Amino acid sequence: MASLLGGLFNNYSEVSAEELTQQYGMYLMPNEKIRSGFKLIRDSFLFTDHRIVLIDHQGVTGRKTRVASIALDSIYEVTMETGGTGFDDSEITLHYITSPFYKSNNVQVASYKFEFGKKFNVQSLYIAFLTLAHQNHQRING
């Protein structure tokens, strides 16, 4: 019941890499491996060696599926909010480069927000993303 309520409030819950590989392995590039992932009621996001895969099941039946990716090497900033009292959720927002050339005069960027239940410890995920963003920032600007 708690996971259903969490799903209704747009909170992701962790799912095993094996289960996600069975369900979404057809969206992986050759030799790409799922490291971890999370699931909402119908939607999911996966962490692989190279990218974050966002899976959005659309429509009443959920048969229509939108798959999008965020390259791990494009993430340059991460913000985190922990859950407070009441219905506050924990959030992590990734800021990433969408233009094909990271070192150009016209860099295009976007952001994506993940919401988790207040009991989910987002700090370890935040540190992992922050470390990645720091490494990307040094590589891109170095």
N, C-alpha and C positions, 0 to 999 in steps of 0.2 A: 504494500500500500504506500509506503514511504517513497519508493522509486517512482510510482505512478504520479504521486503528488509532485515530486521533484520534476518530473517530465512536464507536467502541466504548467509549472512555474518556470519553464525554460532552463532547467538545471541539468547539466550533463552528468552521467555516472560512468565510471571506468568499466571497460570491457576488455577481456583478454585478447591478446594479439592473435591467438589461434582462432578464436571465434570470428574476429574481424577479417582475418585472412580467408576463412571459409566463405564468408558472406561477400567480401569486396575484393578478393584477390584478382578478379578480372580487370580491375582498374589500375593495377600496378604495372610499372615498366619492367622489362626483363631484369632479373636479379635484384629488384627492389624488395625490401622487407619491411613489414609493419613492425614498429617498435612498441607502440602502445596506441590506445585510442579510447574514445568516449562516445556515448550514445545518448540521444534524447529519445523520446517515444518512437519517432520514425527517422530522425536525422542522426548523422554520425560525423565525427571527424577523426582522422587517423594521422599518426606521426610515423613517417617512414624515414629511411636513411637520408632522403633528399628533399622531402616536402611535407607539407600538411595537406591532406586531402579532405575536402569538405563535401559531404554527401547530403543532398537535400531532396527528400522524397516529396513530390508535389501532388496536388490534386486530392480528391476525396479518397481514392483507392491507394494512392502512393505509388502507383506503377510508373508514373513519369518521374524521372530522376535527373537532377542536375548535379554534376560533379565538377568541382573547381579545385584549384591547387594554389598554394602559397609556397614558393621556393624558400627553403630554409636560409639560403644565402642572400635573400633579399630583405630579411627582417633587420631593421636598423634601430627600432625603439620599442620598449615594452612598458606598459603601465599596469598596476595592480590595485584593486580595491578589495579589502577583506569585508566579510559580512558583518553587519552591525546587529542591532536589536530589531525585533519585529520581522518583517519580510525581506530585509536586505539580503542580497546575494553577494557572493564573491565574484569578481570579474577580473579578467585579464584581457587587455587590448593590445594587439600587435599592429605596429605600423611597418609597412613594407613598400618596397619599390616595385611598381608595375611596369615601368618602361623597360624595353629589352636591353638598353645600355645603361648601366649604373653610373658611369662617369660621362655625363653629357650635360649640355646647358639647359636642357628641358626635361628634367627628371620628373616622372609622374609617380605619385604615391597614393596609397589607400590605407585603410585600417579595418580591422575585423575584431569584434568583441565576442569573447566566450564568457558565458555565465555559468557559475557553479553554485551548488547549495552552500549555505553558510558553514556547514560542517566539513566540507571538503577543504583540505589544507592546500591552498593554492601557492604557498610560498616556495615549495620545491619546484613546481612547474615554472613559476616566475623566475627563479634563479637560473633554471636551465635556459629559458628564453633570453634572459638578461645576458648571460654568458655568451650565447650565440650572437645576440645583437651587438655586443661589445666587440667580439671577434670580427663580425661583418663590418662594423664601423671602421675598425683599424685597417682591414683589408681594402675596403673601398676607398678610404681617404689616404692610405699609406703610399 
